[in-house]
Amino acid sequence: NLGLLLNEGGDATAARAAYQKALDLQEGLIREHPEVPEYRSYLAESYNNLGILLGGSGGDADGARVLILKASEIFARLTREFPKQVAYRSGWARAEGNLALPDLIARQPREAIASASRGLEADPQQLWIQINLAHGYLFDKHTAQALAIYTKYKDSKLPEGKTFAEVVLADFKVFRAKGLQHRDMARIEQILRGSGAGNQ
């Protein structure tokens, strides 16, 4: 995926253009071939990826939410139509998990909890979604529930090779940069750093 490669290379503008080009192409394919579910799946992935890009380096939480929600709705429909197709259920979970982050940035922790919960219901194996669920609990003033998740999974390895704790610490940096603070973040960081997460 060219958009993904460009984004990982630090060229967010070119990545956004590549995703938009893919969206235009995929929307055309769906108009011409509405009977092909794979085309809808590709479209949902592009919505999801562009939403992640907008919410991250783009700093547009509202725009990110709109796109990721479109991805979630497409994957949810595909999951209902093809319940045995694991990829669609996994995509639905991924989109819901990703939706929680713009919810948090928009200071809507209950929405983040709901999104992450739907993601975990769709696919409980996607451990990273637990991070966004814990964040939602933290900012919704349910610190004990957040801490229980942070500590339960802190040493677990995620697919990209980082530990759960390392990703949480990185997220806390992002939250602070966006002006999102919680009085227990420093205490949680101390606990997670004690797990070998390093000085993130």
C-alpha positions in Angstrom: 0.0 0.0 0.0 1.7 3.2 -1.2 -0.1 5.4 1.3 1.1 3.3 4.2 4.7 3.3 2.9 4.7 7.1 2.3 3.2 7.7 5.8 5.9 5.4 7.4 8.5 7.4 5.5 7.3 10.6 7.0 5.6 12.1 3.9 2.1 12.6 5.3 1.0 14.9 2.4 2.0 12.3 -0.3 0.4 9.6 1.8 -2.9 11.4 2.0 -2.9 12.0 -1.8 -2.1 8.3 -2.3 -5.0 7.2 0.0 -7.4 9.6 -1.7 -6.4 8.3 -5.1 -7.1 4.7 -3.8 -10.4 5.8 -2.4 -11.5 7.3 -5.8 -10.5 4.2 -7.6 -12.2 1.8 -5.1 -15.4 3.8 -5.1 -15.5 3.6 -8.9 -14.9 -0.2 -8.7 -17.8 -0.6 -6.2 -20.1 1.4 -8.5 -19.2 -0.9 -11.4 -19.1 -4.1 -9.4 -21.3 -3.9 -6.3 -21.4 -7.7 -6.1 -17.7 -8.0 -5.3 -17.3 -7.9 -1.5 -13.5 -7.6 -1.7 -13.8 -4.2 -3.3 -15.8 -2.9 -0.3 -13.2 -4.4 2.0 -10.4 -2.6 0.2 -12.4 0.7 0.4 -12.9 0.2 4.1 -9.2 -0.4 4.6 -8.4 2.8 2.8 -11.0 4.8 4.8 -9.4 3.3 8.0 -5.8 4.1 6.9 -6.6 7.7 5.8 -8.5 8.2 9.1 -5.5 7.0 11.1 -3.3 9.4 9.0 -5.6 12.4 9.6 -5.9 11.7 13.3 -2.2 11.2 13.8 0.1 13.5 11.9 -2.8 15.4 10.4 -4.2 16.4 13.8 -7.8 16.3 12.5 -9.6 14.1 15.0 -13.1 14.9 13.6 -12.1 14.1 10.1 -10.4 10.9 11.3 -13.5 9.8 13.1 -15.7 10.3 10.0 -13.5 8.2 7.9 -12.8 5.4 10.4 -16.6 5.3 11.1 -17.2 4.7 7.4 -14.7 1.8 7.5 -16.3 0.3 10.6 -19.8 0.5 9.0 -18.6 -1.2 5.8 -16.8 -4.0 7.7 -19.8 -4.5 10.0 -22.1 -5.0 7.0 -19.6 -7.4 5.4 -19.4 -9.3 8.7 -23.1 -9.7 8.7 -23.2 -10.8 5.1 -20.3 -13.1 5.3 -20.1 -14.3 9.0 -17.5 -17.0 8.3 -15.1 -14.5 6.7 -12.6 -13.8 9.5 -10.9 -10.9 7.6 -14.0 -8.8 7.7 -14.6 -9.4 11.4 -11.0 -8.5 12.0 -11.3 -5.4 9.9 -14.4 -4.4 11.8 -12.6 -4.8 15.2 -9.5 -2.9 13.9 -11.7 0.0 12.7 -13.6 0.2 16.1 -10.3 0.0 18.0 -8.9 2.8 15.9 -12.1 4.9 16.3 -11.4 5.1 20.1 -8.4 7.3 19.6 -10.1 10.2 17.9 -12.9 9.8 20.5 -10.3 10.3 23.2 -8.6 13.3 21.5 -12.1 14.8 21.1 -12.5 14.3 24.9 -15.3 11.8 24.6 -14.0 8.9 26.7 -17.3 7.2 26.9 -17.4 7.0 23.1 -13.9 5.6 23.2 -14.9 2.9 25.7 -17.9 2.0 23.5 -15.7 1.9 20.3 -13.0 -0.2 22.0 -15.6 -2.5 23.5 -17.2 -3.2 20.2 -13.8 -3.8 18.7 -12.9 -6.4 21.4 -16.3 -8.0 21.0 -15.7 -8.4 17.3 -12.2 -9.8 17.8 -10.9 -10.3 21.4 -7.5 -11.4 20.0 -6.6 -7.9 19.0 -4.8 -7.1 22.3 -3.8 -3.5 21.3 -7.5 -2.5 21.5 -7.3 -3.0 25.3 -4.9 0.0 25.3 -7.6 2.3 24.0 -10.2 0.8 26.3 -7.9 1.5 29.3 -7.4 5.0 28.0 -11.1 5.5 27.8 -11.6 4.3 31.4 -8.7 6.6 32.6 -10.2 9.7 31.1 -13.7 8.7 32.1 -12.5 8.7 35.8 -12.5 5.0 36.2 -8.8 4.8 37.1 -9.0 1.4 38.9 -10.4 -0.2 35.7 -7.8 1.5 33.6 -5.0 0.5 35.9 -6.2 -3.1 36.0 -5.9 -3.3 32.2 -2.5 -1.5 32.0 -1.0 -3.8 34.6 -2.5 -7.0 33.4 -1.1 -6.6 29.9 1.9 -4.4 30.5 4.6 -7.0 29.5 2.6 -8.5 26.6 4.2 -8.2 23.2 2.1 -6.6 20.4 2.4 -7.6 16.8 4.7 -4.7 15.9 7.2 -5.9 18.5 6.7 -3.3 21.2 5.3 -4.2 24.6 1.8 -3.0 25.7 3.5 -0.7 28.2 5.7 0.9 25.6 2.7 1.8 23.4 0.8 3.2 26.5 3.8 5.4 27.3 4.0 6.6 23.7 0.3 7.4 23.8 0.6 9.4 27.0 3.2 11.6 25.2 0.7 12.2 22.4 -2.1 13.0 24.8 0.1 15.5 26.6 1.0 17.1 23.3 -2.7 17.4 22.5 -3.4 19.0 25.9 -5.1 15.8 27.2 -4.0 15.3 30.9 -5.0 13.1 33.8 -3.6 13.4 37.3 -2.8 9.7 37.5 -0.8 9.5 34.2 2.6 10.1 36.0 1.8 7.3 38.5 0.8 4.9 35.7 4.0 5.8 33.8 6.1 4.9 36.9 4.3 1.5 37.2 4.8 0.8 33.5 8.4 1.8 33.4 9.0 -0.7 36.2 7.9 -3.3 33.7 10.9 -2.8 31.5 9.2 -0.4 29.1 12.2 1.9 29.2 12.2 5.7 29.3 9.6 6.4 26.7 
